[in-house]
Amino acid sequence: MKNTGDEYFDSQEFIDLLAQYEKAVQNNEPVFLDADELAEIADYYQMTDRPTEAKSAIQLALSLSPGAIAPLTYCIHEALYCGDTKKAWQLLDQITERDEPDYIYDRGEIMIVEGSTDEADAYFLEEFKNVPPEESQDYVVDVANIYSDYGVSDKALEWMQRAKPENTPQFKELMARTLFGLGKYQDSQRLWNELIEHDPFQKRYWNALATTQFMNEDYSGSIESSEYAIAIDPDDPEGIVAKANALYRLGNYEKALEYYRRYLQQVPDDEFAILHESTCLINTGQNDEALQRLQQAVQVAPPDSPYLADIYQEIAFAYSEKGNPDEAINYLDMTNTLECDHLQVCVVKGHVMLQAGRVNEAQEYFRQAVVSSDEPQQTLLRIIVSLYDNHYLEGSYEMMHRYFQLAGENSNEGYAYMALICHDLRRHEEYLRYLKKACACNPKECQMVLGHLFPKDIDPENYYSYVQERLKQ
């Protein structure tokens, strides 16, 4: 039986229940379980990616107890996952146990998925008036959980503040997830560490910590945490892909490729992972294989995938590298009907033309991007990066001066790029001047743009002083 990381599903009580069910099914014997127990088994099968078995268990539960709330709640969640709120309302009407809290939760969830969060909150508050005092803590925590699950973290925090603080793993975990959703990564990380101290063999905690560290840009810490999750369960896809993502951000493409492939062995149709696997292939010089995998990503990605535009852009880069700019433009045109950064796509089209030596066409795409932009200085900076990447050093140098005029004196962006350009042009005095400015006003940009020029143990704030010390030697 797979280690799920869920306390109940990994308990001996559930293991025995599942064994009883599976033995009866295997021997074609009657199943002596109630609807709640069968719904739990369906949840387990769904969690462990066994949808056929989950469907069988839930159908059996509904045949035994047609109006039971547990299996109908399962079906409502399935409908909501597919965005079918009409079906969810129909299923809600079939519930006979309308005095149960789960009925309230189901109704509120449907409202949230429909986008009626304020109405759902008013409904939850109205029903709260009828909750007995001894059940109020459970109610407010359950509602907070619902909001947290749907990413409505501000509402989750509001309901958490109605609860009495508990020093329990469940309460801490909910608060950690809520704080994460609000972008308070340091506070969330502190709680995950406390949970790990309480239960160091809970892989769910390690994976959550890894994700929090990743969002806080602590990629080395994220790798370490994901390794603990993988040590607990070597086949855990969440831990494997967390490590892959952090390795990718550190630019360790060969190792990241290894972990993306391990993950894709278990989740082969994840277009996000295929996209990043392909980017790793491109960065390790395996363009033909990358192009094949990107085409597969297009095939498996749903039409509303948020990664489809990125996939088309990567295909365009691959064709551009193969010397086929027209095919690259064709794929970039496929983003026209997608929700994405169309200005970025326009800049990429200019980049493709520039790489092909078709300068006039590149200039036209770049002009369109700047004219259409609400933040022309940001668009101009993207164009400068394209010029630099295509080895137009003098052009990028001249455009950086235009960028600084447009951005104004209060801007703290672009200095690291100018330092890099001056470094490559061997304009040493200017390199030092812009490096000093970059270190003082934007260390993050400094590390991203100039980090490859310095030892890894040097903080970006100290790049300028490091160079000064080297000059004295």
N, C-alpha and C positions, 0 to 999 in steps of 0.2 A: 504494500500500500504506500502511495506517494506521500512524502512529508509536505503538507500544504502550507505550514506556517500559521494555520488557524488553530487556536487552542482547542476548540471543541472537535473539529474534524480529526485532529491528531490524538484525541483522547482515547483511552481504552473503551470507554462507553460507546463511542461512535464506531470504533473499529469492530466491536462485537455486533452492533446493530447492522452494519454494512455486511458483515460476514453472514449473518442470519438471512438477510435479504438476498444476497447473491447465491447462497446455497439453495434457497427455495426456487429462485429463477432458473438456476442451472439444472435442477432436478425436476423442473416443471411442476412444482408443488404449490399449494396455496400460500400466499404471503400474509402472515398474521401481524401486520403493522398498521398503525393508524395513519391518517392523512398527514399529520404534522411530521411524523417520522419519515414518511415517503418524500415529503417536500424537502426535508433535510438531506436525504440521499440524493435527490435531484440537484440540489445546490452543490453538493460535493462533486457530483459528476460534471456539472457545468464548470466548476472551478478547476477541475483537472482535465478540461478539454475533452470530455466524453459526451457530446451533445445527444447522441442516439440513445445512450443509456439514461441520460437525464430525462429525455422526452418519454421514455417508457415508464419511468418511475412516476412522473407527474401525471401521466394518463391513467395509471393504475390508481393513484390517489384520488383523482377526480371521479373515476368510475365507482370507487367505494364511498366517497363523500362529495357529491356534486357541488354543494354550496360551501364547502369548507374553506376557511379563509387562507390557510397556509398554502395549499396548491394554487389557489386563485391569485394570491399575492405573487407567487412565483411567475405565473403567466402574465400578470400585469407588468412585472419588471421586464419580462421578455419583450412585451409589446412596447414598453417605453424605450428600451434599448434600440428598437427598430424605428422609433419615432412615431409609432402608431397610437396616438392618444385616443382616437375614436374606439379602437379595439379595447384599449385599457379601460375606458368608461363602461363599455359593454360588460367586460369581465367584473368590474366593480359592482355593477348592478346584480350580478349573480351571487354575491356574497350574502349568506344568511346570518352570519355572526356579526351584526352591525354594532354591537355594543363592545366589541373588542378594540383596543387601541390601534391594532394594525389596520383596521378599516379607516381610521382617521389618517394614519400615516399614508396609506395607499392613495386616498383622495387628495391629500396635500401634495404628494409626489407628482400626480398627474398634472395638477395646476402648475407646479414648478416647471415641468417639462414643456408645458404649453406657453411658458413665458410669463405666467401670471403669478409672479413671486409675491407681490404685495397682497393679492387676494388669498394666496396660500397662507401667508403669515397671519392675516386677519382671521382666517379659519382656524389655524392652530391656536391662536390666542383665545378665540371664542370657546373652543372645545376645552381649553385649559381650565376654564372656570368650573367645569363639571368633573374635573379629576380629583379624586379623594386626596387629602393631604399626604397620606402615606405612600401614594403613587406619584406624587408630583415630581420628585427627583428623577425617576425613571422616564417620565414623560418629557421633561425638558431636555434631558440628555439624548433621548431618542430623536427628538425633533432637531437638535443640534447635529446629530449624526447624519440625518437626511440632508440637511443643508450642506454639510461638509462633503458628503458623497457627490453632490451635484455641483460642487465648486462655488457655492454661494457662501463664501467664508465670512463675510461681514454679518450675515444673519446667523450663521453658526456661532459666532462669538457672542452675539446678543443673547442667544438662548443659553450658552454656556455660563454667561454671567447671571442668569436666573437660577442656576443650580448651586447647590452647596458644594464647595471644593472638596474633592475626594483624593486621597493619596492612593488611588488604585491604578493598576496598569491601564484599564479601559479608559478611565477619565483622562489620564496623562496622554494616552495615545490620541484620543479625540482632540485634546488641546494642541498637541504637537501638529496634527494634520491641519487644524484650523489656522494656527499661526503660520504654517507653511503656505497655505492658500492665501494668506494676507501678505506674503512676501517677507515675513519676519523670520528669516532663515536662522539667525543666530539663536533666537529664543526657541525655535523649533528643535534645532540641533541639541540644545541643552537638555530638553525633555527626552529626546531619543536616547541620549547617552545615559540618562537616569534609568530609562526602561531597560537598556542593555545591561546596566549594572544589576538590575533585579533579575533579568533572565537573559544571560549571554548566549544562549543557544536558540534564540528565537530569530530565525532568518528574516522575518518580516521587519523587525526592528533594524537590522543591519542594512537591509535594502532601502528602508526609509531614510536612514542616516546617510547612506551613499547618495541618494537623490538630493537630500538637503545640502550636503557638501558640494555636490555638482552645481546646484543653483547658486551657491555662495562662491563658486569658482575655485573651490579647493579640490582640484582634480586628483591630486595625489592622495588626499584623505579619502576621496570617493572610491578610488581604486582599492585602498586598504580595507574599507568597510565592505565593499562588494566581495572582496576575497574571503572575508569571514562568512558571508552568506553562502558563497560557493563551497567553502569548507564544510559547512553544515549540510548542504545539499548540492553535490557536484553537478546535478542536472537542472538546477534552478534557473529558468530562463531569465527571470527578472535580475538576478545577480549577475548573470553572464552578460546581458546587454548593458547593465549599468557600468560594468568594467570596460566594455567595448566603447561606450560613449565617452568615458573619461580618458581613456587612452587616445581616442580620436582627437579630443580637445587638446591633448598634450602634443599632438603631432606624431605620435608613435603609430604610424599607419600600418606597419607590418603586424604588430601585436594586436592592434584593434581589428584588423582583418581576420585574424585567427579567432577572436572572440565573437565577432559578428557571424562568422560561419558556424561556430558552435551553437549560437542562438538560433540561426536559421535552420539548423537541422531539426529543431523542435517546433519552430514557428515559421514555416517556409514561406508564407504569404504576407509577411509583414513588410510593406513597401518602404517604411521608414528605415528598417534595417538593411534592406536591399540597396536603397539609395546610399546609405553610408558605407556599406560594403563596396559599392561601385566607386565611391569617392576615394576609398583607400586603394582600390586597384589603380585608379588614375594616378594617384600620388606615388605609387610604386611602379609606374611605367607600364601597366598592363591594360592599355586603353581598349584593345579589341574585346577582351573578356569583360571589361567594365561596360562597354556598349551593349553587349549581349545581356548582361544582368539588368541594365537600366531598361531595356526593352521588355524584359520579364516583369520589372516593377510596374511598367505601364499596364501590362496585362492584368496583374493581380490587384492593382489599386482601384478602389471604388471610385465612381465618378465625382464624389464629393470629398475625396481625400485631400487634406490640407497640404500634402506633400507633392501633389501632382505637378504643380508649377516648378518646384525645385527639381523634380525628376526630369522634366523637359529641359530645364536650363543645363543640367549636367549632361544630358544627351547632346545638347547644342555644343557644349565645351568639348565633348569627345569628338564630334564631327569636325569642329574647328581645328582640333589638334591633328586630325587625319587629313587636313587640307581640303575639306568640303564645306566651305562657309555657307553656300546656298542651302544645303540640307540643314545646317545648324539654324539658319534663319527660319526655315519651315517649322522646325520644332518650337522655336521661340514664339512663332505666330500662334501656336496652339494654346498659349497662355492667355490669348485675347479675351476669351470668355470665362476665364477663371478669376476667382477672388485672390489677387496677389498684388505685389508691388510692381505695377506696370512701368513706373519710371525706372526701376532697377532693370527690368527686362529691356527697356530701350537702351540703357547704358551697356548691357551685355551685348546687344546687337552691334553697338558701336565697337565694342571690344573685339567681337568676331571679325568685323570688317577690317579693323586695324591689324589684327593678326594675319589677315589675308593680304595685307598691303593695299587694300582698297580705301585709301585715306579719305577721299572725298565723301564716300558713303558713310564712313565712320563719323566724319565731322557732322553730317546731316543728322544722324541718330543722336549724337551728343547734343547738338543744338536743340533738337526736339525735346530732349530730356530736361535741359536747363530751362527752356521756355515754359514747359508744362509744370515745373516744380514749384511747390509752395515754399520750399527751402532750397533755393538755388545754390547756396554755398555748400550744402551737404551733397547735392547732386554733382557739383563741380569737383568735390573731393573724390567722389567715386570715379569720375572721369580721369582725374589725375592718377589715381591708382592704376587704372587701365593703361594709361600712357606709360607709366613706369614699368608695369609688367610686360609691356611690348617693347621695352628698351628705347622708348622715346624720351631719353633723359633730359635733353635740353628743353623739349616741349613741356615736360612735366614740371621742370624748374620754373619756366616762365609762367605757367598756369598757377603754380603755387603762390606766386606774387599776386596774381589777380585774385586768388582765393582769399588771401589775407586782407586785401583791400575790401572785398565784399563782406567778409566775416566780421571785420571790425576788431578793435583792440581788446575787447572783453572776451573774445573767443579763446577757448583753451584747447582747440582741436587743430590738427594739421601740422604741428611743430615737429612731431616725430617723423612724419612722412618727409617733411622738408629736410630734416637732418639726414635721413637715409639717402635722399636724392643727392644732397651735397657730399655725402660720404662717397657715393659711387662716382660723382663728377670730380672728386679729389679737390673740392673747394673746402680746404681744411678749416679755415677760420670761421666760415659760415656754418660748417658742420658742428663745430664746438658751440657756437652761439645758439643755434636752434636746439641742439641736444640739451644744453643747460635749461633753456626755456621749457622743453618737453618734460624733463625730469621734474621741474618745479610745479608745473600746472596740470600735467596729465600723465602720471606714472603708468596707468593702465594702458593707454595708447602707446606709451613708450615701450612697454614690455612686448605688446603685440607686434609692433612694427620693427623694433630694434633688438629684440631679445636674442635673435640668432647671432648677433655680433658680440655678445658678452657671455661670460661664464654663468652657468645656471644658478650658482649660489649668490649672485650679486642681485640685490633688490633694484628695481628700475629707478627708484629715487636716487640711487647712488651711481648710475651709469656715468654721469658727467665727472664726478669726483674720481671714479675708477680710471677714466681716461686721463685725467689730470695727473694722477699718481704715476700712471705708466709713462707719461711724457717726461717726468722728472728723473726716471731711471736711466 
